[in-house]
């Protein structure tokens, strides 16, 4: 989760400590469509994966991102 939080904090320009599974575009001002695309690219690069379009469009919050990453074999030590 540490790596994911670092990526989210960097792309969205928010404090890592504020990130929870409920963090979402609805409650983060900087999480707009452009940063959403940047976030997808960063996650794919840093975790060496490729998301399907339906995975990208189904994400509504950080919890959804974690689930999508798990589907690609990423393990979180929380």
Buried (B, 14 or more C-beta within 10 A) or exposed (E): EEEBBBBBBEBBEBEBEEBEBEBBBEEBEEBEEEBBEBBBEBBBEEBEBEBEEEBBEEBEBBBBBBBBBEEBEBEEEE
